[in-house]
Amino acid sequence: MSTPQNNAGAGQGLLERLFKLTQHGTTLKTETVAGFTTFLTMVYIVFVNPQILGVAGMDKQAVFVTTCLIAAFGSILMGLIANLPVALAPAMGLNAFFAFVVVGAMGISWQTGMGAIFWGAVGLFLLTIFRVRYWMIANIPSSLRVGITAGIGLFIGMMGLKNAGIVVANPDTLVTIGKLTSHSVLLGALGFFIIAILAARNIHAAVLISIVITTLIGWAMGDVHYAGVWSMPPSVTSVVGQVDIKGSLNLGLSGVIFSFMLVNLFDSSGTLIGVTDKAGLADSEGKFPQMKQALFVDSLSSVAGSFIGTSAISTYIESCSGVAIGGRTGLTAVVTGLLFLLVIFISPLAGMVPAYAAAGALIYVGVLMTSSLARVTWDDLTEAVPAFVTAVMMPFSFSITEGIALGFISYVVMKLGSGRFKDISACVWVVTLLFVLKIAFIDNK
């Protein structure tokens, strides 16, 4: 007859075989705590993503559920297949680009816009399968990669400032400062500073704490109406199965599709390298064990996420929080994924979060992403100018696509004009040519 001790031993033996805990110098307890820590640092996405995609007209309650589901799917798959302590969830930046630019500014339906994300994810998956992804990562210059990251950060930060009412439109000056005494501005700013101060004090759940505090204050002021805590998951039929995959595959959206693919390529690949490096798993060239499996899971999850209507999926840099306290195997990611499944049952709380409560998180993410500009070689103008153009043109043109396009074009112009044409890789030539053709023949239609 089996005993609880025997069952526990068998369970630990299975985990040892799956995740090689001893080989990685870790334990079940350490991995569990690390998974919970990673979850606390990134669970804010289940509150922020519905807010952003809701702007595009999507059902916030359904998006809440699909966000939880795809984060669980991607994280658990990463843990089981790649055995890495890396969690995944809908990518910040791509969701904002989708909601505010593709749907908001371009006037495309969310169903078609999500279809464009799907094709971008399929492109990334094919690049991964045929190993072109590795070639692109190695051959696109650092200045452009940094410019893309920082530009998305500025774009997200601007959206956070707008959602809080700190920045508003002005017909004469384009933008101006909002009414600083309004409670939405005050609470949005408060939320941001709570996150920044707690993060500076190394408190992992800073974003979640900020959202809870500002939402509670909003409830006390009458902006938020209590709707309970627990419930069965709401229906997702308003989102799942509604993505217009066929209608989005048209020439007019080619630039958008390409931009989704390119941004996701750098975002997820860079994060994977960063997290595995912090865990001591990456070598001096950025390679790490199970790299092929990790990139496969990452790209497959992106396809799945856009297919069910919750934007592209990416690895999360917040995984570093779990790594920092000892997470070394995929068990950390599996624990994180299981916790996302449990969150599905608190959907009423997600519906209570006001826009200004999530605004602080957007501004904070902007700070983190824009800090990458420190890596630009500013005394080399052939590198500094493309990074600057890429970064500033995203918020100023209100388009991530145009920022990337102008960044690549400016890189080629600066290198050719300086007589350093040998610095231009074949990959940069190809991408630049595609963007030039898009501007010449698609944008002018």
C-alpha positions as CSV (number, residue, x, y, z in Angstrom):
1,M,0.0,0.0,0.0
2,S,1.3,3.5,-0.9
3,T,1.8,6.0,1.9
4,P,1.9,9.8,1.8
5,Q,5.6,9.6,2.3
6,N,6.0,7.3,-0.6
7,N,3.8,9.5,-2.8
8,A,5.7,12.6,-1.8
9,G,9.0,10.8,-2.6
10,A,7.7,9.7,-6.0
11,G,6.5,13.2,-6.8
12,Q,9.9,14.7,-5.9
13,G,11.6,12.0,-8.0
14,L,9.5,12.9,-11.0
15,L,10.3,16.6,-10.5
16,E,14.0,15.7,-10.2
17,R,13.9,13.8,-13.5
18,L,12.0,16.5,-15.3
19,F,13.9,19.5,-14.1
20,K,17.2,18.1,-12.8
21,L,17.0,20.1,-9.6
22,T,20.2,18.6,-8.0
23,Q,22.2,19.2,-11.2
24,H,21.3,22.8,-11.1
25,G,22.0,23.2,-7.4
26,T,18.4,24.0,-6.4
27,T,15.5,22.5,-4.5
28,L,11.8,22.1,-4.8
29,K,11.2,24.8,-2.1
30,T,13.6,27.3,-3.8
31,E,12.0,26.8,-7.2
32,T,8.5,27.2,-5.7
33,V,9.3,30.4,-4.0
34,A,11.1,31.7,-7.1
35,G,8.0,30.9,-9.2
36,F,5.8,32.7,-6.8
37,T,8.1,35.7,-6.8
38,T,8.2,35.9,-10.6
39,F,4.4,35.7,-10.6
40,L,4.1,38.6,-8.2
41,T,6.3,40.8,-10.3
42,M,4.4,40.2,-13.5
43,V,0.8,39.6,-12.5
44,Y,0.1,43.2,-13.2
45,I,-0.2,42.3,-16.9
46,V,-3.6,40.6,-16.2
47,F,-4.9,44.0,-15.0
48,V,-3.0,46.2,-17.5
49,N,-3.5,44.2,-20.7
50,P,-7.4,44.3,-20.5
51,Q,-7.2,48.1,-20.0
52,I,-5.0,48.5,-23.1
53,L,-6.9,46.1,-25.4
54,G,-10.2,47.5,-24.1
55,V,-9.3,50.8,-25.8
56,A,-9.5,48.9,-29.1
57,G,-13.0,47.8,-28.3
58,M,-12.3,44.3,-27.0
59,D,-14.2,42.8,-24.1
60,K,-12.0,43.5,-21.0
61,Q,-13.4,40.5,-19.0
62,A,-12.7,38.1,-21.9
63,V,-9.2,39.6,-22.4
64,F,-8.5,39.1,-18.7
65,V,-9.2,35.4,-19.0
66,T,-7.2,35.0,-22.3
67,T,-4.3,36.9,-20.8
68,C,-4.2,34.5,-17.8
69,L,-4.5,31.4,-20.1
70,I,-1.8,32.4,-22.5
71,A,0.6,33.4,-19.7
72,A,0.0,30.0,-18.1
73,F,0.4,28.2,-21.4
74,G,3.6,29.9,-22.4
75,S,5.2,29.7,-18.9
76,I,4.4,26.1,-18.3
77,L,5.5,25.1,-21.8
78,M,8.8,27.0,-21.3
79,G,9.4,25.1,-18.1
80,L,8.6,21.7,-19.4
81,I,10.3,21.9,-22.8
82,A,13.2,24.2,-22.3
83,N,13.7,23.8,-18.5
84,L,14.4,27.5,-18.0
85,P,13.2,29.8,-15.2
86,V,11.6,32.1,-17.7
87,A,7.9,33.1,-17.7
88,L,5.9,34.5,-20.6
89,A,2.9,36.8,-21.0
90,P,1.4,39.3,-23.5
91,A,4.1,41.8,-24.5
92,M,4.0,45.4,-23.3
93,G,4.5,47.7,-26.3
94,L,3.0,45.5,-28.9
95,N,-0.4,45.6,-27.1
96,A,-0.1,49.4,-27.0
97,F,0.9,49.6,-30.7
98,F,-2.1,47.5,-31.5
99,A,-4.7,49.4,-29.5
100,F,-3.6,53.0,-29.9
101,V,-2.0,53.0,-33.4
102,V,-3.3,50.1,-35.5
103,V,-6.9,50.3,-34.2
104,G,-7.1,53.8,-32.8
105,A,-5.1,55.9,-35.3
106,M,-5.3,53.7,-38.5
107,G,-9.0,52.9,-37.9
108,I,-8.6,49.1,-38.4
109,S,-11.0,46.8,-36.6
110,W,-9.5,45.0,-33.7
111,Q,-10.3,41.7,-35.3
112,T,-8.2,42.6,-38.4
113,G,-5.4,44.2,-36.3
114,M,-5.1,41.1,-34.1
115,G,-4.9,39.1,-37.4
116,A,-1.9,41.2,-38.3
117,I,-0.3,40.3,-35.0
118,F,-1.0,36.7,-35.8
119,W,0.8,36.8,-39.1
120,G,3.7,38.7,-37.5
121,A,3.9,35.8,-34.9
122,V,3.8,33.2,-37.7
123,G,6.7,35.0,-39.4
124,L,8.7,34.9,-36.2
125,F,7.8,31.2,-35.8
126,L,9.1,30.5,-39.3
127,L,12.3,32.5,-38.7
128,T,12.9,30.4,-35.6
129,I,12.2,27.1,-37.3
130,F,14.5,27.9,-40.3
131,R,17.1,29.4,-38.0
132,V,17.0,32.8,-39.7
133,R,16.2,34.3,-36.3
134,Y,19.7,33.7,-35.1
135,W,21.1,35.4,-38.2
136,M,19.0,38.5,-37.7
137,I,19.8,38.8,-34.0
138,A,23.5,38.6,-34.8
139,N,23.5,41.0,-37.8
140,I,21.2,43.9,-36.8
141,P,23.4,46.5,-35.1
142,S,23.1,47.3,-31.4
143,S,22.2,50.9,-32.0
144,L,19.0,50.0,-33.8
145,R,18.0,47.3,-31.3
146,V,18.5,49.8,-28.5
147,G,16.6,52.5,-30.4
148,I,13.7,50.1,-30.9
149,T,13.5,49.2,-27.2
150,A,13.8,52.8,-26.1
151,G,11.3,54.0,-28.6
152,I,8.7,51.5,-27.5
153,G,9.5,52.6,-23.9
154,L,8.8,56.3,-24.8
155,F,5.6,55.3,-26.6
156,I,4.3,53.3,-23.7
157,G,5.3,56.0,-21.3
158,M,3.4,58.6,-23.4
159,M,0.3,56.3,-23.3
160,G,0.6,56.1,-19.5
161,L,0.8,59.9,-19.2
162,K,-2.2,60.2,-21.5
163,N,-4.3,57.7,-19.6
164,A,-3.6,59.4,-16.3
165,G,-4.5,62.8,-17.8
166,I,-1.0,64.2,-17.1
167,V,-0.6,64.9,-20.9
168,V,-3.5,66.0,-23.0
169,A,-4.0,67.1,-26.6
170,N,-3.7,70.7,-27.7
171,P,-4.5,72.1,-31.2
172,D,-1.8,74.7,-31.0
173,T,1.1,72.9,-29.3
174,L,0.0,69.3,-30.1
175,V,0.3,68.2,-26.5
176,T,0.3,70.1,-23.2
177,I,0.1,69.4,-19.5
178,G,-3.2,68.3,-18.1
179,K,-5.1,69.6,-15.0
180,L,-2.7,68.6,-12.3
181,T,-5.2,69.0,-9.5
182,S,-7.6,66.4,-10.9
183,H,-7.7,63.2,-8.9
184,S,-7.0,61.0,-12.0
185,V,-3.7,62.9,-12.5
186,L,-2.9,62.8,-8.8
187,L,-3.6,59.1,-8.5
188,G,-1.8,58.3,-11.8
189,A,1.3,60.1,-10.6
190,L,0.9,58.5,-7.1
191,G,0.8,55.1,-8.6
192,F,3.9,55.7,-10.7
193,F,5.9,56.9,-7.7
194,I,4.7,54.1,-5.5
195,I,6.1,51.6,-8.1
196,A,9.4,53.5,-8.6
197,I,10.1,53.9,-4.9
198,L,9.2,50.3,-4.0
199,A,11.3,49.0,-7.0
200,A,14.2,51.1,-5.8
201,R,13.8,49.3,-2.5
202,N,13.9,46.0,-4.3
203,I,10.3,45.1,-3.5
204,H,9.3,42.6,-6.2
205,A,5.6,43.2,-6.2
206,A,5.9,47.0,-6.7
207,V,3.5,47.2,-9.6
208,L,0.9,45.0,-8.1
209,I,1.0,47.0,-4.8
210,S,0.6,50.3,-6.7
211,I,-2.4,49.0,-8.7
212,V,-4.1,47.8,-5.5
213,I,-3.5,51.0,-3.5
214,T,-4.6,53.4,-6.3
215,T,-7.7,51.2,-7.0
216,L,-8.6,51.3,-3.3
217,I,-8.3,55.1,-3.2
218,G,-10.4,55.3,-6.4
219,W,-13.0,53.1,-4.6
220,A,-13.0,55.4,-1.6
221,M,-13.5,58.4,-4.0
222,G,-16.4,56.7,-5.8
223,D,-14.6,56.0,-9.1
224,V,-14.6,52.2,-8.5
225,H,-17.5,50.1,-7.7
226,Y,-17.0,46.9,-5.7
227,A,-18.1,43.8,-7.7
228,G,-16.8,41.0,-5.6
229,V,-13.6,39.0,-5.6
230,W,-14.3,35.4,-6.7
231,S,-16.3,34.2,-9.7
232,M,-16.3,31.5,-12.4
233,P,-14.4,32.7,-15.4
234,P,-16.5,34.9,-17.8
235,S,-17.1,33.8,-21.3
236,V,-14.3,34.4,-23.9
237,T,-16.4,33.9,-27.0
238,S,-16.5,37.6,-27.7
239,V,-12.7,37.4,-28.3
240,V,-11.7,33.8,-29.0
241,G,-12.5,32.8,-32.6
242,Q,-13.1,36.4,-33.7
243,V,-9.6,37.2,-35.0
244,D,-9.8,38.0,-38.8
245,I,-6.8,36.0,-40.0
246,K,-7.7,36.0,-43.6
247,G,-8.7,39.6,-43.9
248,S,-5.5,40.8,-42.2
249,L,-3.3,39.2,-44.8
250,N,-3.2,42.1,-47.2
251,L,-0.4,44.3,-48.7
252,G,-1.7,47.4,-46.8
253,L,-0.9,45.8,-43.5
254,S,2.5,44.4,-44.5
255,G,4.5,47.1,-42.7
256,V,2.5,46.5,-39.5
257,I,2.9,42.8,-39.8
258,F,6.7,43.2,-40.3
259,S,7.0,45.6,-37.4
260,F,5.1,43.2,-35.1
261,M,7.5,40.4,-36.1
262,L,10.6,42.5,-35.8
263,V,9.8,44.0,-32.4
264,N,8.8,40.6,-30.9
265,L,12.1,39.2,-32.4
266,F,14.3,41.6,-30.4
267,D,12.1,41.8,-27.3
268,S,11.9,38.1,-26.6
269,S,15.4,37.2,-27.7
270,G,17.0,40.0,-25.7
271,T,15.0,39.1,-22.6
272,L,15.9,35.4,-22.9
273,I,19.6,36.3,-23.1
274,G,19.3,38.7,-20.1
275,V,17.5,36.3,-17.8
276,T,19.7,33.3,-18.6
277,D,22.8,35.5,-18.1
278,K,21.5,36.5,-14.7
279,A,20.9,32.9,-13.8
280,G,24.5,32.0,-14.8
281,L,23.3,29.9,-17.7
282,A,24.5,32.0,-20.7
283,D,28.0,32.1,-22.1
284,S,30.0,35.1,-23.2
285,E,28.3,35.1,-26.6
286,G,24.8,35.0,-25.1
287,K,24.1,31.3,-25.9
288,F,22.4,29.2,-23.2
289,P,21.3,25.6,-22.8
290,Q,18.1,24.6,-24.6
291,M,18.3,27.8,-26.7
292,K,16.6,26.2,-29.7
293,Q,13.7,24.9,-27.5
294,A,13.3,28.2,-25.7
295,L,13.0,30.2,-28.9
296,F,10.6,27.6,-30.3
297,V,8.3,27.9,-27.2
298,D,8.5,31.6,-27.3
299,S,7.5,31.9,-31.0
300,L,4.8,29.2,-30.7
301,S,3.3,31.0,-27.7
302,S,3.1,34.2,-29.7
303,V,1.1,32.5,-32.5
304,A,-1.2,30.9,-29.9
305,G,-1.7,34.2,-28.0
306,S,-2.7,36.2,-31.1
307,F,-4.9,33.4,-32.4
308,I,-7.0,33.6,-29.2
309,G,-7.0,37.4,-29.3
310,T,-4.6,38.6,-26.6
311,S,-1.7,40.1,-28.6
312,A,1.8,38.7,-29.1
313,I,3.5,36.8,-26.2
314,S,7.0,37.5,-25.1
315,T,9.4,36.4,-22.4
316,Y,9.3,38.7,-19.3
317,I,12.4,40.4,-17.8
318,E,10.5,40.2,-14.5
319,S,11.7,36.6,-14.5
320,C,14.9,37.9,-13.1
321,S,13.2,38.4,-9.8
322,G,12.7,34.7,-9.4
323,V,16.2,34.0,-10.7
324,A,17.6,36.5,-8.1
325,I,16.3,34.3,-5.2
326,G,17.5,31.0,-6.6
327,G,15.3,29.9,-9.5
328,R,17.4,27.9,-11.9
329,T,15.1,25.4,-13.7
330,G,11.8,25.2,-15.6
331,L,10.0,24.4,-12.3
332,T,10.1,28.1,-11.5
333,A,8.3,28.9,-14.8
334,V,5.7,26.0,-14.2
335,V,4.9,27.4,-10.8
336,T,4.4,30.9,-12.3
337,G,2.1,29.4,-15.0
338,L,0.0,27.5,-12.5
339,L,-0.6,30.6,-10.4
340,F,-1.8,32.5,-13.6
341,L,-4.4,29.7,-13.9
342,L,-5.6,30.4,-10.4
343,V,-5.9,34.1,-11.1
344,I,-8.7,33.4,-13.7
345,F,-11.1,33.1,-10.8
346,I,-10.7,36.7,-9.6
347,S,-12.0,38.4,-12.7
348,P,-14.3,40.8,-10.8
349,L,-11.2,42.4,-9.4
350,A,-9.8,43.1,-12.9
351,G,-12.9,44.9,-13.9
352,M,-12.6,47.2,-10.9
353,V,-9.1,48.6,-11.9
354,P,-9.5,52.2,-13.3
355,A,-7.3,53.5,-16.2
356,Y,-5.3,55.8,-14.0
357,A,-4.4,52.8,-11.7
358,A,-2.7,51.1,-14.7
359,A,-1.2,54.3,-16.0
360,G,1.6,54.2,-13.4
361,A,2.7,50.8,-14.6
362,L,2.9,52.0,-18.2
363,I,5.0,55.0,-17.2
364,Y,7.3,52.7,-15.1
365,V,7.7,50.2,-18.0
366,G,8.6,53.3,-20.2
367,V,11.4,54.2,-17.7
368,L,12.8,50.7,-17.8
369,M,12.8,50.4,-21.5
370,T,14.1,53.9,-22.2
371,S,17.1,53.3,-20.0
372,S,18.6,51.1,-22.7
373,L,19.7,54.3,-24.4
374,A,22.7,54.3,-22.0
375,R,24.2,51.6,-24.2
376,V,24.4,53.8,-27.3
377,T,27.9,54.9,-28.4
378,W,27.0,58.6,-28.4
379,D,30.4,59.8,-29.6
380,D,29.9,57.9,-32.9
381,L,27.2,59.7,-34.8
382,T,26.8,56.9,-37.3
383,E,25.4,54.9,-34.3
384,A,23.9,57.6,-32.2
385,V,21.8,59.2,-35.0
386,P,19.9,56.0,-36.0
387,A,19.3,55.1,-32.3
388,F,17.9,58.6,-31.7
389,V,15.8,58.7,-34.8
390,T,14.3,55.2,-34.1
391,A,13.5,56.1,-30.5
392,V,12.0,59.6,-30.9
393,M,10.1,58.9,-34.1
394,M,7.9,56.2,-32.4
395,P,6.1,58.6,-30.0
396,F,6.4,61.6,-32.3
397,S,4.9,59.8,-35.3
398,F,2.6,57.8,-33.1
399,S,3.8,54.7,-34.9
400,I,6.3,51.9,-33.9
401,T,6.4,50.9,-37.6
402,E,7.5,54.3,-38.8
403,G,10.1,54.6,-36.0
404,I,11.7,51.3,-37.0
405,A,11.6,52.2,-40.7
406,L,13.2,55.6,-40.3
407,G,15.8,54.2,-37.9
408,F,17.0,51.6,-40.5
409,I,17.0,54.1,-43.3
410,S,19.0,56.6,-41.2
411,Y,21.5,53.9,-40.3
412,V,22.2,53.2,-44.0
413,V,22.3,56.9,-44.8
414,M,24.8,57.7,-42.0
415,K,27.1,54.8,-42.8
416,L,27.1,55.5,-46.5
417,G,27.6,59.2,-46.0
418,S,30.5,58.5,-43.6
419,G,32.2,56.1,-46.0
420,R,31.6,53.1,-43.7
421,F,29.5,51.0,-46.0
422,K,31.2,47.9,-44.8
423,D,29.4,48.3,-41.4
424,I,26.1,47.7,-43.2
425,S,25.2,44.0,-42.9
426,A,23.2,42.1,-45.5
427,C,20.4,41.8,-43.0
428,V,20.2,45.6,-42.6
429,W,20.3,46.1,-46.4
430,V,17.3,43.7,-46.8
431,V,15.2,45.2,-44.0
432,T,15.9,48.8,-45.1
433,L,15.0,47.9,-48.7
434,L,11.7,46.4,-47.6
435,F,10.9,49.6,-45.6
436,V,11.8,51.8,-48.6
437,L,9.5,49.8,-50.9
438,K,6.7,50.0,-48.3
439,I,7.1,53.8,-48.1
440,A,7.3,54.2,-51.9
441,F,4.6,51.9,-53.0
442,I,2.2,51.2,-50.1
443,D,2.1,54.3,-48.0
444,N,1.5,56.5,-51.0
445,K,-1.5,54.6,-52.2
